[in-house]
Amino acid sequence: MTPSCDLSTRRCVPCEGGVPVLNDTVARELLAGLNGWSLADAKIEKTFRFRNHHETMAFVNAVAWISHREEHHPELTVGYADCRVRYWTHAIGGLSENDFICAAKVDRLLTL
């Protein structure tokens, strides 16, 4: 996979383990294709800010829909007007392409 691919159009591949964690070089290349995400403790994360709690919860529900469709679930930390989204692939204890695919899909929620 090349970083120039539009990750938001890809689908997650089920991962039950046995897949190698992305190396740092590939992770950073994929991260460069995302807007505002950062690498922290072998996870990618981004905090989204909103005008009010209603907008925050609408965003959380949209992320839940993406998670259900892709069968890949983030850690969400929800505040009144913000939500931090963190992805990593639990089954392998690190980052996989699925994390970047879902991050790109989450970003598209606010650009459509």
N, C-alpha and C positions, 0 to 999 in steps of 0.2 A: 504494500500500500504506500502511496506517495502522499506527503503532506498537502500537496496541492489539490487532492481530491476533496470534494465537498462532503465532509463527514456527515452532515445533517441528512443526506440522502441515502446513507448506508443503513443497514440493519445490524443489530447486535447478533453475535453468534453465541449460542448457549455455551457456558463455561462451567464445567464441573471439576476443574482442577487439571493438573497434568500439562498445562500450557505454560510456557515460560513467561515470566514477568518481562514487560518491555524494558529494554536497556535504556540508560539515561539519554543517550543520543537520540534515539527514536522518540522517546517521550517528549523531549524538548522540541523536536521538529514538529510533532503533532500539536504540542502546546502553542507553538508559534502561529498555528492556524486558527486558534481560538481567541476571542476578544475579552481580555481582562481576567482570564483564569490564571492561577498561579500553582506552582508545584510546592507542596508542603508535606513532609513526612511520607513520601511515596504515595501521595494522594493529590488529586487536582481539586481546586476549590475556587469559588467565586461568591462574593456577597452581592446580592441584588437589592436595590433600595426602591421604595415605593412611597406614594403620597400618604397612604393610610393603611389601616389593617385590612379593609375590604380588598384592596388591590393585592396586598401581600397574600391573603388567603386564596384569591383567585389564581395567583401564580403557583402557589403550593399545590392546588388541585390540578392545574395543568401539568406540573412536573410529575405528579402521581399518575396521571394518564399516560405520559411518556414512559414512565417506569413500568407500568403494567403492560403496555404494548411491546416494549423491548425486553421485558423480563430482566431488567437490570436496575437496581434500586440504590439511590444515593442516601447519604446521611443529610438530613435537613435540620437546620437550627433556625427556628422561626421566632422573630420578634414582632413588635407592633408594625413597623414599616420597613422591615428588612428580612431577608432570608439567605442564609449561607447554605450553599449546595456543595457537597463534597462527594467525589467519586473515587472509588478504587474497587478492584475486583476481589471480593472476599475469598473466593475459592482458591486464588493463587497468592493472596497476601501482598498484592501490589497492583500496578497498572497494566491494563490490557487495552486493546483498541476499543472495546466496548465503552470504556470510560470516556474516551474522547468523542465517540459517536453520540453518546447521550448528552454530553456537555454541549456539543454543537446543536443538537435538537432543542435543548433548553434555551440557548441563545436565540434561536429562531423564533421562539415564543414572543420575544419583544421587538423583533425586526419586521414582522409581517404586517 
